[in-house]
Amino acid sequence: MTYLYYRSTSTATQSKPNRNELAEWTHMSDKGNWRVTQLPNGYYQTEVSNPNEEESWHPVTRRETLEGAEAAIDGSIDYFSKKIEAINGPKVVKTF
């Protein structure tokens, strides 16, 4: 997650992300593009598919339990969904 977080926050100085960044965030906010694999040491690794290459997966995080790995995926999806939502600017929550 550190690499993905760095890539998604390093563009904070730009007002809007470019099309490639937006497409990447949209891809990562879809749970169908994630999977969990078990490593030989018993840990679980979360991976996200590469939208440009077929059957290419990028490792993201490692967790001790399957539940922890699923929670990490849910956290990543939530993070990228909020980034996409923030592109539209602030929301009006109450007017007087």
C-alpha positions in Angstrom: 0.0 0.0 0.0 2.9 2.4 0.6 3.8 2.5 -3.1 0.2 3.1 -4.1 -0.3 5.7 -1.4 2.8 7.5 -2.5 1.8 7.5 -6.2 -1.7 8.8 -5.4 -0.6 11.5 -3.0 2.4 12.8 -4.8 0.1 14.6 -7.2 -1.5 16.7 -4.5 -0.1 19.9 -6.0 -2.1 19.4 -9.2 -5.7 20.6 -9.2 -7.1 17.6 -11.1 -5.5 14.2 -11.9 -4.8 13.3 -15.4 -6.8 10.6 -17.3 -4.3 7.9 -16.5 -4.3 8.6 -12.8 -8.1 8.7 -12.7 -8.3 5.4 -14.6 -5.9 3.8 -12.2 -7.8 5.1 -9.2 -11.1 3.8 -10.7 -9.5 0.4 -11.4 -8.2 0.2 -7.8 -11.6 1.2 -6.3 -13.3 -1.9 -7.8 -13.1 -5.0 -5.5 -13.2 -7.3 -8.6 -9.7 -6.2 -9.5 -8.2 -7.4 -6.2 -7.2 -10.9 -4.9 -5.5 -12.5 -1.9 -2.8 -15.1 -2.2 -1.2 -17.2 0.5 2.6 -17.1 0.6 4.8 -20.1 1.5 5.5 -18.6 4.9 1.8 -18.6 5.8 1.1 -14.9 5.4 -1.4 -13.5 3.0 -0.6 -11.0 0.2 -3.1 -8.6 -1.3 -2.6 -8.0 -5.0 -4.3 -5.7 -7.6 -4.5 -6.5 -11.3 -2.8 -4.4 -13.9 -5.4 -2.9 -16.2 -2.9 -2.7 -19.1 -1.6 -6.3 -19.0 -3.6 -9.5 -18.9 -2.9 -11.8 -15.9 -0.4 -9.3 -14.4 -0.8 -8.8 -10.6 1.0 -6.3 -8.4 1.6 -7.1 -4.7 0.3 -4.4 -2.3 0.4 -5.6 1.3 1.1 -8.6 3.4 -1.0 -9.6 6.4 -0.9 -12.5 9.0 -4.6 -13.4 8.6 -7.0 -13.7 5.7 -9.4 -11.3 7.6 -6.6 -8.7 7.8 -5.9 -9.0 4.1 -9.5 -8.5 3.3 -9.6 -5.5 5.6 -6.6 -4.1 3.8 -8.3 -4.5 0.5 -11.5 -2.8 1.8 -9.4 0.1 3.2 -7.6 0.5 -0.2 -11.0 0.5 -2.0 -12.4 3.1 0.4 -9.2 5.3 0.0 -9.3 5.4 -3.8 -13.1 5.8 -3.8 -12.8 8.9 -1.6 -10.0 10.3 -3.9 -12.3 9.9 -6.9 -15.2 11.6 -5.0 -12.9 14.5 -3.9 -12.2 15.4 -7.6 -15.6 17.0 -7.8 -14.7 19.4 -5.0 -16.4 20.1 -1.7 -20.0 19.1 -1.2 -22.7 21.4 0.1 -24.1 19.7 3.2 -26.3 22.5 4.5 -27.5 25.9 3.3 -29.3 28.6 5.3 
